[in-house]
């Protein structure tokens, strides 16, 4: 799945929740979860990738 689809989904969830997700986002340690864009979106929305 392209990183942009993953980051867009997180940003849409944050928008629906008042700007912050504050939750754990399940990842499989694939390419999107290792990208700088993914990390920036997670930090901005207070989302924690699963270990």
Secondary structure, 3 states (H helix, E strand, C coil): CCHHHHHHHHHHHHHHCCCCCCCEECCCCCCHHHCHHHHHHHHHHCCEECC
